[in-house]
Amino acid sequence: MNTKFASAITLALVTLAAGNALAADPAVAKTRTQVQTELFDAQRTGNVIGDESGRKLNEINPGQYPTQAVAQSRTRAAVQAELREAQRTGDIMFGESGQKLNEINPAQYPAHAVAQGLTRGEVRADLREAQRTGDLMDGESGRKLNELNPGRYSFKG
């Protein structure tokens, strides 16, 4: 019984350690200098855990550290105006479905403005220009025709 219990605990610890190792994103890895700079800044501003309660040093002794800049917030009137606009347009989430009210009942709310697309003539002119300059994809290689045959096409202009 003890070996099974020990095996289960060992498996749980290994899984936890592997999960933490996999959670680290190597694309966001920092250099030693960056880490040292962040540590120095945290110590200078008091953003370091100071006691068992988890409070930071600048919360325990605020007079010993520089005050941090507070982000500018919006006024109450601006927030209320934004809420009224969202209610008017139905741009509010409904329940746990993840859908907005204007997606559930689009007839009850004003339509969203749609950006004007290109005319047929403009699209045809763009196609002619792309054909002339070789700015079209080759179906087999996935590269542009002017990359495959640079001497065959004239430059844009």
Residue pairs with C-beta under 8 A, 6 or more apart in sequence:
30 38
41 47
42 48
44 65
44 66
45 58
45 65
45 66
45 68
46 56
46 57
46 58
46 59
46 61
46 64
46 65
47 56
47 57
47 58
48 56
48 57
49 55
49 56
49 57
50 56
50 57
50 59
50 60
50 61
51 60
57 64
57 65
58 64
58 65
58 68
74 82
85 91
86 92
88 109
88 110
89 102
89 109
89 110
89 112
90 100
90 101
90 102
90 103
90 105
90 106
90 108
90 109
91 100
91 101
91 102
92 100
92 101
93 99
93 100
94 100
94 101
94 104
97 104
101 108
101 109
102 108
102 109
102 112
118 126
129 135
129 156
130 136
132 153
132 154
133 146
133 153
133 154
133 155
133 156
134 144
134 145
134 146
134 147
134 149
134 152
134 153
135 144
135 145
135 146
135 156
136 144
136 145
137 143
137 144
137 145
138 144
138 145
138 148
141 148
145 152
145 153
146 152
146 153
